[in-house]
Amino acid sequence: MKFNPCTDNCTKDGTHCQGCGRSHEEIAETKKLVGALVEFAQRQEYENVEDFTNAISTSLLKKLQTPV
């Protein structure tokens, strides 16, 4: 499945957003993940949030590309 980012044309009808095509369940789970990362970074009081987000992105990509 290909990820489709938000297009700011959100709809709540049916099982999928008509703007991005993602399921409402996927959107809700993604919001929870992002919210948890934001809360973590705020608790740590990082002054360099760009470095934190880049490190998370790099780590995620590396783990997804590593065969199990």
C-alpha positions as CSV (number, residue, x, y, z in Angstrom):
1,M,0.0,0.0,0.0
2,K,1.3,3.5,-0.8
3,F,1.1,6.2,1.8
4,N,-0.9,9.3,0.8
5,P,-0.3,12.5,2.9
6,C,-3.1,14.8,4.0
7,T,-4.3,17.2,1.2
8,D,-6.3,19.4,3.6
9,N,-9.5,18.3,1.8
10,C,-10.6,16.1,4.7
11,T,-13.9,14.3,4.7
12,K,-15.5,12.2,7.5
13,D,-18.1,10.3,5.5
14,G,-17.7,6.6,4.9
15,T,-14.6,4.6,5.8
16,H,-12.0,6.6,3.9
17,C,-11.2,10.3,3.5
18,Q,-12.1,11.5,0.1
19,G,-9.2,14.0,0.1
20,C,-6.2,11.6,0.7
21,G,-7.9,8.2,0.4
22,R,-6.6,6.9,3.7
23,S,-8.9,5.1,6.1
24,H,-10.2,7.1,9.0
25,E,-8.6,4.4,11.3
26,E,-5.2,5.0,9.7
27,I,-5.6,8.7,10.1
28,A,-6.5,8.3,13.7
29,E,-3.5,6.0,14.4
30,T,-1.1,8.4,12.7
31,K,-2.4,11.3,14.7
32,K,-1.8,9.3,17.9
33,L,1.7,8.4,16.9
34,V,2.5,12.1,16.0
35,G,0.9,13.3,19.2
36,A,3.0,10.9,21.3
37,L,6.2,12.1,19.6
38,V,5.2,15.7,20.2
39,E,4.5,15.1,23.9
40,F,7.8,13.2,24.2
41,A,9.8,16.1,22.7
42,Q,8.0,18.6,24.8
43,R,8.7,16.6,28.0
44,Q,12.4,16.5,27.1
45,E,12.3,20.2,26.4
46,Y,14.4,19.8,23.3
47,E,15.7,23.1,21.9
48,N,16.6,21.5,18.6
49,V,13.4,19.8,17.6
50,E,14.5,19.8,14.0
51,D,17.4,17.5,14.9
52,F,15.0,15.3,16.9
53,T,12.6,14.9,14.0
54,N,15.4,14.2,11.6
55,A,16.8,11.5,13.9
56,I,13.4,9.9,14.2
57,S,12.9,9.9,10.5
58,T,16.4,8.5,9.8
59,S,15.9,5.8,12.5
60,L,12.5,4.8,11.1
61,L,13.7,4.5,7.6
62,K,16.7,2.4,8.6
63,K,14.6,0.0,10.6
64,L,12.0,-0.3,7.8
65,Q,14.7,-1.1,5.3
66,T,16.5,-3.7,7.4
67,P,15.4,-7.2,6.6
68,V,13.8,-9.0,9.5
